[in-house]
Amino acid sequence: MHTDKAPIIEMRSIVKEFPGVRALSDMTFDVFPGEVHCLVGENGAGKSTLMKILAGAYTPTSGSIVVDGKAYGALSPSLSSELGIEIVYQENDLVPTMNAVENIFVGKEITKFGGFVAFKEMERRVREVMARYRIHIDPLQTIEHMSVADQQFVKILKALMNQSRVLIMDEPTSMFNVEDAGKVLDLVRHITSEGIAVVYISHFLKEVVQIADRITVIRDGSVIRTYDNSGRDVSIHDITQDMVGRPVDVFYQKDRCPIGEVMFEVRDLQLTHDSPHIQFSVRRGEILGFSGMVGSGRTEIVRALSGADPCHHMEVLVNGKPVHIRNPRDSIAAGIAHITEDRQRLGLNLGMSVLENTLLVSLQSKSTGTGVFYNLRAQAPGVQKIVEELRVKTPSLSQEVIYLSGGNQQKVVLGKWLHAQQSVYIFDEPTRGIDVNAKAEFYKQMTNLTKAGNCIIMISSDMPELISMSDRVLVVRDGAIRCELNGEQINEQTIIKEALGVD
């Protein structure tokens, strides 16, 4: 396809390892001048990790990056920018109180005699680039008063001002309506017509097949296939198949236990005043799985249920009785446990011991003695039993949790809630970043909780986990529950199609 040109960039045999996790395995990826090369894969497949290596934010464990024929072991952010590689991140990194021109030149202001900022010259250059790429925004408007779409255009402008040769766009239309998404696709076409290469990461597959010259599918940190889409004839079905094609490797199956009456019910939940209305229920002994792409609204829903975030409106019933949840203390009192995804920031006090962390919720919710020291001593045997049951590797209960491995920290978070003996358990990405053995411990405990008559809500991006552990699955997209899957419907193909909104 590109026989007449050499690639601008070749990433050869890239490996990236984080503690206990191999995020990328022998990844090879290249990009040619003037092409749109789309990168697709499930949550956690390694798309953003690969691009962060290219942008200099991460250093690869091994492999090389060849730019214009010269090989580098790693790039720094400044070297990457110097080589003409720019990345437009999904996260908003603009200063809200500054206008577009100020944001585009922040840290790189043009000055005139006397050191004064040459604002008019900066504005002229911005308007010049806007005209060149047909971008229609008000460059003098402050970011906080711009729409989400216009803010995204400011970020793209900022990258284009640096005379980029390769522009990486990470989920550029994830927050857009159809009209604004169309403007981004038009902009991409203008950019590539000038010989600039675009690496486009998106989970909107209709968009991908419409715009891509080539499509690379990655799964579990490896390239599965690169399609030539110059004829715009690659099928969404084939891409989806490649994204989810591994066999469901069930290394633990939830023991089926009797599912009883409705135990937890959510009615008319609205995250904001114009959000979709959400309702669902969970039965005694049931694990209800929540699936959806990053940004779909899954985590926002459960954070509202546990009182971690405020919401516009919500009615919650536990065992048929209404409960009012305004903060985490209310949810704890209602018998709700929230095993958070971000264990270090939200689930643990890293400077405290295993014993203190395990008792955090219990000591808040119950009066268990006359003083803190008495409580700790009196509760130690119960905590020791949980630590042994979960196989937490710690020299003693007095060990500070900061010195435990990630998997053992996650077990302490679970132990904290097991000790509190709640009845509704919310697991948000319960086994992210932990090894297979620690996962098996988690699944065993989840099964035990349902056998004891509790119920579980589980958010997971791990397909084998979601499929093997869930009795039902709700698929969330754009902040709403799009469908409920039961029995044979709970398979990777159906889940990902619903999550992506693909027919």
C-alpha positions in Angstrom: 0.0 0.0 0.0 2.8 2.4 0.9 5.6 1.1 -1.4 6.4 4.6 -2.6 7.1 6.0 0.8 9.0 5.2 4.0 7.2 5.3 7.3 7.7 8.3 9.5 7.6 6.1 12.6 8.2 2.4 13.2 7.7 1.0 16.6 9.6 -2.3 16.7 9.1 -5.2 19.2 7.9 -2.9 22.0 7.5 -4.4 25.4 6.1 -2.5 28.4 6.0 -4.0 31.8 4.5 -2.4 35.0 5.0 -4.1 38.4 3.3 -7.5 38.0 1.7 -6.7 34.6 2.9 -7.0 31.0 0.9 -4.3 29.3 2.5 -4.6 25.8 4.1 -7.8 24.3 6.4 -7.5 21.2 4.2 -4.7 19.7 5.1 -3.5 16.2 3.3 -0.5 14.7 4.1 2.0 12.0 2.6 5.1 10.4 3.2 6.7 7.0 2.9 10.4 5.9 -0.6 11.5 5.1 -2.4 8.4 6.4 -5.0 7.8 9.1 -4.0 4.8 11.0 -6.7 3.8 13.5 -5.9 1.8 16.6 -8.7 -0.2 18.2 -9.1 -2.6 21.0 -11.1 -3.3 24.2 -10.5 -1.3 27.4 -7.1 -2.2 28.7 -5.9 -3.7 25.4 -2.8 -1.4 25.5 -3.8 1.4 23.0 -3.0 4.3 25.2 0.1 2.7 26.7 1.5 2.3 23.2 0.8 6.0 22.3 2.2 7.2 25.6 5.5 5.5 24.7 5.4 7.3 21.3 4.6 10.6 23.1 7.5 10.1 25.5 5.3 9.8 28.6 6.3 6.1 29.2 9.7 4.4 28.6 9.4 1.0 27.0 10.9 -2.0 28.8 12.5 -3.1 25.5 12.2 -2.5 21.8 13.0 0.5 19.6 11.2 3.5 18.0 12.5 4.4 14.6 11.8 8.0 13.4 13.0 8.9 9.9 15.3 5.9 9.9 17.0 6.7 13.2 16.4 4.3 16.1 15.7 5.4 19.7 15.4 3.2 22.8 13.0 5.7 24.3 11.6 9.2 23.7 11.2 12.0 26.2 8.2 14.4 25.8 10.5 17.1 24.6 12.3 14.9 22.1 9.0 13.5 20.9 7.7 17.0 20.3 11.0 18.0 18.6 10.5 15.0 16.2 7.1 16.3 15.3 5.0 13.9 17.3 2.0 15.5 19.1 -0.7 13.8 21.2 -4.2 15.1 21.9 -5.2 13.4 25.1 -8.8 12.5 26.0 -8.4 14.3 29.4 -8.8 18.0 29.4 -5.5 19.7 30.1 -6.6 23.3 29.2 -6.6 26.2 31.7 -10.3 27.1 32.1 -9.9 30.8 32.8 -7.6 31.5 29.8 -8.8 32.0 26.3 -7.9 29.7 23.4 -4.9 31.8 22.2 -3.4 31.9 25.7 -3.9 28.2 26.1 -2.3 27.4 22.8 0.8 29.4 23.6 1.0 28.7 27.4 4.7 28.3 28.3 5.7 29.2 24.7 4.5 32.9 24.6 5.8 35.1 21.8 7.4 38.2 23.3 8.3 41.6 21.8 10.9 44.2 22.9 11.0 44.6 26.7 9.7 41.1 27.3 6.0 42.0 26.8 3.7 39.2 25.4 3.0 39.8 21.7 -0.7 38.8 22.0 -1.8 40.2 18.6 0.9 38.2 16.9 -0.1 35.0 18.7 -3.8 35.6 17.8 -2.8 36.2 14.1 -0.9 32.9 14.0 -3.8 31.0 15.6 -6.3 32.5 13.1 -4.0 31.5 10.3 -3.9 27.9 11.3 -7.7 27.9 11.9 -8.3 29.2 8.3 -5.9 26.6 6.9 -7.7 23.7 8.6 -11.2 25.2 8.5 -11.6 25.3 12.3 -14.4 27.6 13.4 -14.1 28.7 17.0 -13.8 32.0 18.8 -10.1 32.1 19.8 -10.7 34.9 22.3 -13.4 33.0 24.3 -12.3 31.5 27.6 -12.2 27.7 27.8 -14.7 27.6 30.7 -17.4 29.2 28.4 -16.7 26.9 25.4 -18.6 23.7 24.5 -16.8 20.4 25.0 -16.4 20.1 21.2 -14.7 23.6 20.9 -12.4 22.7 23.7 -11.3 19.7 21.8 -10.6 21.8 18.7 -8.4 24.1 20.9 -6.4 21.0 22.0 -6.0 20.0 18.3 -5.0 23.6 17.3 -2.4 23.6 20.1 -0.8 20.4 18.6 -1.0 21.7 15.0 0.8 25.0 16.0 3.9 22.9 16.8 4.2 21.9 13.1 3.4 18.3 13.9 4.2 15.5 11.5 2.3 12.8 13.4 -0.8 13.7 15.4 -2.1 11.2 17.9 -5.8 11.6 18.7 -7.0 9.6 21.7 -10.8 9.1 21.6 -11.3 12.6 20.1 -15.1 12.3 19.7 -16.0 10.3 22.9 -18.0 13.3 24.3 -19.4 14.6 21.0 -22.8 14.6 19.3 -23.0 13.3 15.7 -22.6 16.8 14.2 -19.5 17.7 16.2 -18.0 14.2 15.6 -18.5 14.8 11.8 -16.5 18.1 12.1 -13.6 16.2 13.7 -13.6 13.6 10.9 -13.6 16.5 8.3 -10.7 18.1 10.2 -8.7 14.8 10.1 -9.2 14.7 6.3 -7.8 18.2 6.0 -4.8 17.4 8.2 -3.8 14.3 6.3 -4.3 16.0 2.9 -1.2 18.2 4.0 0.9 15.1 4.5 0.5 14.9 8.3 -0.1 11.4 9.6 -2.9 10.8 12.1 -3.0 8.0 14.6 -6.6 7.8 15.6 -7.7 5.8 18.7 -11.5 5.3 18.9 -14.0 2.7 20.1 -16.6 4.1 17.6 -16.1 1.5 14.9 -18.5 3.2 12.4 -16.2 6.2 12.6 -13.1 4.1 12.2 -14.1 2.2 9.0 -15.3 5.6 7.6 -12.0 7.4 8.1 -9.1 4.9 8.4 -6.6 4.0 5.7 -5.3 1.2 7.9 -6.8 -0.3 11.1 -4.7 -2.1 13.7 -6.5 -4.2 16.2 -4.8 -4.9 19.5 -5.8 -7.3 22.2 -4.1 -8.1 25.5 -1.1 -5.9 24.6 -0.4 -7.6 21.2 -1.2 -6.8 17.6 -3.9 -9.2 16.3 -4.2 -7.8 12.7 -3.6 -4.7 10.6 -6.3 -4.2 7.9 -5.8 -2.2 4.7 -8.9 -0.1 4.5 -8.0 2.0 1.5 -11.1 0.7 -0.2 -13.2 1.5 2.9 -14.4 -2.1 2.8 -13.3 -3.6 6.1 -16.3 -4.9 8.0 -17.1 -3.9 11.6 -18.0 -7.5 12.3 -14.5 -8.7 11.5 -12.9 -5.9 13.7 -15.2 -6.8 16.6 -14.3 -10.5 16.1 -10.6 -9.7 16.4 -11.1 -7.4 19.4 -12.9 -10.1 21.4 -11.7 -13.3 19.7 -9.9 -15.0 22.5 -11.6 -18.0 24.1 -13.2 -17.2 27.4 -10.5 -18.5 29.8 -12.6 -19.3 32.8 -10.2 -20.0 35.7 -12.9 -19.5 38.2 -16.6 -20.1 37.9 -19.2 -18.6 40.3 -21.0 -21.5 42.1 -24.6 -21.1 41.2 -26.6 -20.5 44.3 -30.3 -19.9 44.8 -31.3 -16.4 43.7 -34.0 -14.9 46.0 -36.2 -11.9 46.2 -35.1 -8.3 45.2 -32.7 -7.1 47.8 -31.4 -3.8 46.3 -33.5 -1.5 44.1 -32.6 1.7 42.3 -35.3 3.9 40.9 -35.1 7.0 38.8 -31.4 7.7 39.3 -30.3 10.9 37.5 -26.7 11.8 37.8 -27.4 15.4 36.6 -30.7 17.2 35.8 -30.5 16.3 32.1 -29.0 12.8 32.5 -31.0 9.7 31.4 -33.2 8.0 34.1 -31.7 4.8 35.4 -33.4 2.0 37.2 -32.4 -1.6 38.1 -32.6 -4.1 40.9 -30.4 -6.9 42.3 -31.6 -10.1 44.0 -30.4 -11.9 47.0 -27.5 -14.3 46.0 -27.1 -12.6 42.6 -24.0 -11.0 41.0 -25.2 -8.2 38.6 -22.4 -7.3 36.1 -22.0 -3.8 34.7 -20.3 -3.5 31.3 -19.4 -0.5 29.1 -16.5 1.3 27.5 -14.3 3.7 29.5 -16.4 6.9 29.9 -19.7 5.1 29.5 -20.9 6.2 33.0 -20.5 2.8 34.9 -18.3 4.2 37.6 -20.4 7.4 38.0 -23.5 5.3 38.6 -21.9 3.2 41.4 -20.2 6.3 43.0 -23.7 7.9 43.3 -25.0 4.7 44.9 -22.3 4.7 47.5 -22.6 8.4 48.2 -19.1 9.1 46.9 -20.5 11.6 44.4 -23.6 13.7 44.6 -26.4 13.1 42.1 -29.5 15.0 40.9 -32.1 12.5 42.0 -32.1 8.9 43.3 -34.4 6.5 45.2 -32.8 3.5 46.8 -34.5 0.6 48.5 -32.7 -2.0 50.6 -34.9 -5.0 51.4 -37.9 -3.0 50.3 -37.2 -0.1 52.7 -36.2 3.3 51.3 -32.8 4.6 52.3 -31.5 8.2 51.8 -27.9 8.3 50.6 -26.2 11.7 50.7 -22.6 10.6 51.6 -20.5 7.5 52.1 -21.5 7.4 55.8 -25.2 7.0 54.8 -24.4 4.2 52.4 -22.4 2.3 55.0 -25.3 2.7 57.5 -27.6 1.3 54.8 -25.4 -1.9 54.5 -23.7 -0.9 51.2 -20.0 -1.8 50.7 -18.0 -0.1 47.9 -14.8 -1.9 46.9 -13.3 0.9 44.8 -11.1 0.6 41.7 -8.6 3.2 43.0 -7.5 1.2 46.1 -4.5 3.4 47.0 -6.3 6.8 46.7 -9.8 5.8 47.9 -9.7 2.4 49.5 -6.8 2.5 52.0 -4.9 4.7 54.3 -1.4 3.7 53.2 0.3 5.0 56.4 -1.9 2.8 58.6 -1.4 -0.9 59.5 -3.3 -3.9 58.1 -5.2 -4.1 61.3 -6.2 -0.4 61.3 -7.2 -0.4 57.6 -9.3 -3.6 58.1 -11.2 -1.9 61.0 -11.7 1.5 59.3 -15.4 0.9 58.3 -16.3 -1.1 61.4 -15.1 1.5 63.8 -17.0 4.2 62.0 -20.2 2.3 61.8 -20.4 0.4 65.1 -19.6 1.2 68.7 -17.3 -1.7 69.6 -15.9 -0.6 72.9 -14.8 2.3 75.0 -11.7 3.5 73.2 -9.7 3.1 70.0 -6.9 1.1 71.6 -9.2 -1.3 73.2 -11.1 -1.7 70.0 -8.0 -2.5 68.0 -6.8 -5.1 70.5 -10.3 -6.7 70.9 -10.8 -6.9 67.1 -7.4 -8.4 66.2 -8.5 -12.1 66.3 -11.4 -11.4 63.9 -9.1 -9.5 61.6 -6.4 -12.2 61.7 -9.1 -14.7 60.6 -10.0 -12.6 57.6 -6.3 -12.0 56.7 -5.7 -15.8 56.8 -8.8 -16.5 54.8 -7.8 -14.0 52.1 -4.2 -15.2 52.2 -2.9 -11.7 52.6 0.9 -11.9 52.6 2.0 -9.7 55.5 4.5 -10.3 58.3 2.0 -9.1 60.9 -1.2 -7.1 61.4 0.9 -4.1 62.4 2.6 -3.9 59.0 1.8 -0.6 57.2 -0.2 -1.4 54.0 2.1 0.9 51.8 4.7 -2.0 52.0 2.3 -4.7 50.7 2.0 -5.6 47.0 -0.9 -4.3 44.9 -2.7 -7.6 45.1 -2.4 -7.8 48.9 -3.5 -4.1 49.2 -6.6 -5.0 47.2 -7.2 -7.9 49.6 -7.0 -5.6 52.6 -9.7 -3.3 50.9 -11.9 -6.4 50.6 -11.1 -7.5 54.1 -12.2 -4.1 55.4 -15.7 -4.6 54.0 -15.9 -8.3 54.9 -15.2 -7.3 58.5 -18.0 -4.7 58.4 -20.5 -7.4 57.3 -22.5 -5.4 54.8 -25.3 -6.8 52.7 -24.9 -5.1 49.3 -21.4 -5.2 47.8 -20.3 -3.0 44.9 -17.0 -4.2 43.2 -15.5 -1.7 40.8 -12.9 -3.4 38.7 -12.2 -5.8 41.6 -9.2 -7.6 40.1 -7.5 -4.9 38.0 -3.7 -5.2 38.3 -3.6 -8.3 40.4 -2.3 -11.8 39.6 -4.3 -14.9 38.8 -4.0 -16.4 42.3 -5.2 -13.2 43.9 -8.1 -13.1 41.4 -9.1 -16.6 42.4 -9.2 -15.5 46.1 -11.5 -12.6 45.1 -13.9 -14.8 43.1 -14.1 -17.3 46.0 -15.0 -14.6 48.4 -17.6 -13.1 46.0 -19.2 -16.6 45.7 -19.2 -16.9 49.5 -20.9 -13.5 49.9 -23.7 -14.5 47.6 -24.1 -17.9 49.3 -24.5 -16.1 52.6 -27.5 -14.2 51.1 -25.8 -11.0 50.1 -25.9 -9.4 46.6 -23.2 -8.0 44.4 -22.9 -5.3 41.7 -19.7 -5.8 39.7 -18.2 -3.4 37.2 -15.5 -5.1 35.1 -13.6 -4.5 31.9 -12.2 -8.1 32.1 -14.5 -10.1 29.8 -13.8 -13.6 31.1 -14.4 -12.2 34.7 -17.6 -10.5 33.7 -19.0 -13.6 31.8 -18.0 -16.2 34.3 -19.1 -14.3 37.5 -22.3 -12.5 36.4 -25.8 -13.9 36.7 -27.0 -10.9 34.6 -25.2 -8.2 32.8 -26.3 -4.6 32.2 -24.6 -2.7 29.4 -24.0 1.0 30.0 -23.5 3.4 27.1 -23.7 7.3 27.2 -24.8 7.3 30.8 -27.8 5.0 30.3 -28.5 1.3 30.7 -28.8 0.1 27.0 -29.8 -3.5 27.6 -29.9 -6.4 30.0 -28.3 -9.7 29.1 -29.1 -13.1 30.5 -27.9 -16.7 30.1 -26.5 -17.4 26.6 -26.7 -13.7 25.7 -23.8 -13.1 28.1 -20.9 -13.5 25.6 -18.1 -11.2 24.5 -19.5 -10.6 21.0 -22.9 -9.4 22.3 -21.5 -7.4 25.2 -19.0 -5.5 23.0 -21.5 -4.8 20.2 -23.9 -3.3 22.8 -21.2 -1.4 24.5 -20.0 0.1 21.2 -23.6 0.7 19.8 -22.8 -1.5 16.8 -25.7 -3.3 15.0 
